Amino acid sequence: MRIKLILVLCLSAFLFLSACKGDSNTNANANKMTATPTAVPVTNEAVKTDPNLKPKIEEALKKKGFTDVTVDTSTPKVTISGTVAKGKMGELMATVQEANGGKPVENKVTEK
């Protein structure tokens, strides 16, 4: 009787331990970290600027007497650079904003 009891206990322990082990692939995959690729949008579009904008701004500046100011419209923001007389910066910016239609302007102008 003791032998049967010991045999049943050993067999049940063996089955219990083998059931707890699990699948070897499950544990191996649980420890691996996989990176998911992220899509990066790529555009080859050039910046769309109005070809008439630069002459329009330059003409408005000449009418107001700002001859030492250059205009660059190759970027989305219009960039102005050069020099103006002291106290004329506000008038310059108002002229450029009016000619530009209120769009962003990057100011690199210095006062002399």
SERO-4910 file (N, C-alpha, C, O; in steps of 0.05 Angstrom, whole numbers):
BEGIN
 pado doro    nc1    nc2    nc3   cac1   cac2   cac3    cc1    cc2    cc3    oc1    oc2    oc3
  Met    A     16    -23      0      0      0      0     17     25      0     11     44    -14
  Arg    A     39     25     15     57     48     16     69     53    -12     73     76    -20
  Ile    A     76     32    -25     89     35    -51     69     49    -71     77     66    -86
  Lys    A     44     41    -70     24     53    -88     20     82    -81     18     99    -99
  Leu    A     20     89    -56     17    117    -47     41    133    -56     37    156    -66
  Ile    A     64    123    -52     89    138    -60     89    141    -90     97    162   -100
  Leu    A     82    120   -105     81    121   -134     61    142   -144     67    156   -163
  Val    A     37    143   -133     17    162   -140     26    190   -134     23    208   -150
  Leu    A     38    195   -111     49    221   -103     71    230   -122     71    254   -130
  Cys    A     89    213   -129    111    219   -147    100    226   -175    109    245   -188
  Leu    A     82    209   -184     70    214   -210     55    241   -211     57    255   -231
  Ser    A     39    247   -191     24    272   -190     43    296   -188     38    317   -200
  Ala    A     65    293   -173     85    315   -171     98    319   -198    103    342   -206
  Phe    A    105    297   -212    117    300   -238     98    314   -258    107    332   -272
  Leu    A     73    306   -258     54    318   -276     49    348   -269     47    365   -286
  Phe    A     48    354   -243     45    381   -234     68    399   -243     64    421   -253
  Leu    A     92    389   -239    116    405   -246    119    408   -276    127    429   -285
  Ser    A    112    388   -291    114    390   -320     93    409   -331     97    422   -351
  Ala    A     70    410   -318     49    429   -327     56    458   -321     48    476   -336
  Cys    A     71    463   -300     78    490   -292    101    501   -309    104    526   -311
  Lys    A    116    483   -322    138    492   -338    129    510   -361    142    530   -366
  Gly    A    108    503   -375     98    519   -397    114    512   -422    132    495   -423
  Asp    A    107    526   -443    120    523   -469    146    538   -469    147    561   -460
  Ser    A    167    527   -480    193    540   -480    193    564   -498    207    584   -493
  Asn    A    177    564   -520    176    587   -538    162    611   -525    168    634   -531
  Thr    A    143    606   -508    128    627   -495    146    644   -477    145    669   -478
  Asn    A    163    631   -461    181    646   -443    202    660   -459    210    682   -452
  Ala    A    212    648   -480    233    661   -496    223    686   -510    237    706   -511
  Asn    A    198    685   -520    187    709   -533    179    730   -513    178    754   -521
  Ala    A    173    723   -489    164    743   -469    187    762   -462    183    785   -454
  Asn    A    212    752   -464    235    768   -456    246    785   -479    262    803   -474
  Lys    A    237    780   -503    247    795   -526    231    821   -529    207    821   -527
  Met    A    245    843   -535    232    868   -540    234    873   -570    256    873   -581
  Thr    A    212    878   -583    213    883   -612    206    913   -616    188    924   -604
  Ala    A    221    925   -634    217    953   -641    199    954   -666    203    939   -685
  Thr    A    179    971   -665    162    974   -688    171    999   -703    176   1020   -691
  Pro    A    174    997   -729    183   1020   -745    162   1042   -746    138   1036   -746
  Thr    A    172   1066   -746    154   1089   -747    157   1102   -775    179   1107   -784
  Ala    A    135   1108   -787    136   1121   -814    144   1150   -811    134   1164   -793
  Val    A    162   1159   -828    171   1186   -829    163   1198   -856    171   1189   -877
  Pro    A    146   1219   -855    138   1231   -880    161   1246   -894    175   1261   -881
  Val    A    164   1241   -919    185   1255   -934    172   1270   -957    156   1258   -972
  Thr    A    178   1295   -959    167   1311   -981    189   1323   -997    210   1331   -986
  Asn    A    185   1325  -1022    204   1337  -1040    193   1363  -1051    203   1374  -1071
  Glu    A    172   1373  -1039    159   1398  -1049    176   1422  -1041    186   1424  -1019
  Ala    A    179   1439  -1060    193   1464  -1055    174   1483  -1041    150   1480  -1042
  Val    A    186   1503  -1027    170   1522  -1013    156   1539  -1034    168   1550  -1053
  Lys    A    130   1541  -1031    114   1556  -1050    112   1585  -1041     99   1591  -1021
  Thr    A    124   1603  -1056    122   1631  -1050    112   1646  -1074    114   1637  -1097
  Asp    A    100   1668  -1069     89   1685  -1090    112   1699  -1105    127   1713  -1092
  Pro    A    115   1694  -1131    138   1707  -1145    135   1738  -1147    155   1752  -1151
  Asn    A    111   1748  -1143    107   1777  -1145    110   1790  -1118    109   1815  -1116
  Leu    A    114   1774  -1097    115   1786  -1070    141   1803  -1065    139   1825  -1054
  Lys    A    164   1793  -1074    189   1807  -1069    188   1835  -1083    195   1855  -1070
  Pro    A    181   1836  -1109    180   1863  -1121    160   1881  -1109    164   1906  -1107
  Lys    A    138   1870  -1100    117   1886  -1087    127   1899  -1061    123   1922  -1056
  Ile    A    141   1883  -1044    152   1893  -1019    174   1913  -1025    175   1934  -1012
  Glu    A    192   1907  -1044    214   1925  -1050    203   1952  -1061    214   1973  -1054
  Glu    A    182   1951  -1076    170   1976  -1087    159   1993  -1064    162   2017  -1063
  Ala    A    145   1979  -1045    133   1994  -1022    155   2006  -1005    152   2028   -995
  Leu    A    178   1992  -1002    200   2003   -986    213   2027  -1000    220   2046   -987
  Lys    A    216   2025  -1026    227   2048  -1041    210   2073  -1039    220   2095  -1037
  Lys    A    183   2069  -1040    165   2091  -1038    168   2106  -1011    164   2130  -1010
  Lys    A    174   2090   -990    176   2102   -963    205   2112   -958    210   2124   -937
  Gly    A    224   2106   -977    251   2116   -974    270   2097   -960    292   2105   -952
  Phe    A    263   2071   -958    281   2051   -946    297   2038   -968    288   2018   -979
  Thr    A    320   2049   -975    336   2038   -997    358   2018   -988    368   2004  -1004
  Asp    A    364   2018   -962    385   2000   -952    374   1974   -941    388   1961   -926
  Val    A    350   1967   -948    337   1942   -938    334   1923   -961    323   1930   -982
  Thr    A    343   1897   -956    339   1877   -977    317   1857   -968    312   1854   -944
  Val    A    304   1845   -987    282   1827   -982    288   1799   -993    298   1797  -1015
  Asp    A    283   1779   -976    288   1751   -985    262   1736   -981    251   1734   -959
  Thr    A    251   1724  -1003    226   1710  -1002    230   1680  -1009    211   1667  -1017
  Ser    A    254   1669  -1005    259   1641  -1011    250   1622   -989    250   1598   -994
  Thr    A    241   1632   -967    231   1616   -945    202   1623   -940    193   1644   -950
  Pro    A    187   1607   -924    159   1614   -919    156   1641   -905    137   1656   -910
  Lys    A    176   1648   -888    176   1675   -876    191   1694   -894    213   1687   -903
  Val    A    181   1717   -898    196   1738   -913    217   1748   -894    212   1755   -871
  Thr    A    242   1749   -903    264   1759   -887    274   1786   -898    279   1789   -922
  Ile    A    275   1806   -880    286   1832   -888    311   1836   -873    314   1829   -849
  Ser    A    331   1848   -886    356   1854   -873    367   1881   -884    358   1890   -905
  Gly    A    386   1892   -870    398   1917   -877    398   1937   -854    399   1929   -831
  Thr    A    398   1963   -861    399   1983   -840    378   2005   -846    371   2010   -869
  Val    A    368   2016   -824    350   2039   -826    359   2060   -806    374   2055   -788
  Ala    A    348   2084   -810    355   2106   -791    341   2101   -764    321   2087   -763
  Lys    A    354   2112   -743    343   2108   -716    314   2119   -715    308   2141   -725
  Gly    A    297   2103   -702    269   2111   -699    251   2104   -722    227   2110   -721
  Lys    A    261   2092   -743    245   2086   -767    238   2056   -769    226   2047   -788
  Met    A    245   2040   -748    239   2011   -749    209   2005   -749    201   1988   -764
  Gly    A    194   2020   -734    165   2016   -734    152   2021   -761    135   2006   -770
  Glu    A    161   2043   -773    150   2050   -800    158   2028   -820    143   2021   -838
  Leu    A    183   2019   -818    192   1998   -837    176   1972   -834    167   1961   -854
  Met    A    171   1964   -809    156   1939   -805    127   1942   -814    116   1924   -825
  Ala    A    116   1965   -809     88   1970   -818     86   1969   -848     67   1958   -859
  Thr    A    106   1980   -862    106   1980   -891    109   1951   -902     95   1944   -920
  Val    A    127   1936   -890    131   1908   -899    107   1891   -893     98   1876   -910
  Gln    A     95   1894   -869     71   1879   -862     48   1885   -881     33   1867   -889
  Glu    A     45   1910   -888     23   1919   -906     27   1907   -934      8   1897   -946
  Ala    A     52   1908   -944     57   1898   -970     57   1867   -971     51   1855   -992
  Asn    A     63   1855   -948     64   1826   -946     36   1814   -941     33   1789   -943
  Gly    A     17   1829   -934     -9   1819   -929    -12   1808   -901    -30   1792   -896
  Gly    A      5   1816   -882      2   1808   -855     15   1781   -849     12   1770   -827
  Lys    A     30   1769   -868     43   1743   -863     68   1747   -846     77   1770   -843
  Pro    A     79   1725   -835    103   1728   -818    127   1740   -832    132   1735   -855
  Val    A    141   1757   -817    165   1770   -827    187   1766   -807    184   1771   -783
  Glu    A    211   1758   -817    234   1756   -800    251   1781   -803    259   1787   -826
  Asn    A    255   1795   -782    268   1821   -783    297   1819   -775    303   1812   -752
  Lys    A    315   1824   -793    344   1824   -788    356   1852   -793    380   1855   -798
  Val    A    339   1872   -792    347   1900   -797    358   1912   -772    348   1908   -750
  Thr    A    379   1928   -775    391   1942   -752    387   1972   -757    385   1982   -779
  Glu    A    386   1987   -734    383   2016   -735    411   2028   -734    428   2019   -718
  Lys    A    416   2049   -749    441   2063   -748    440   2087   -730    460   2101   -726
***
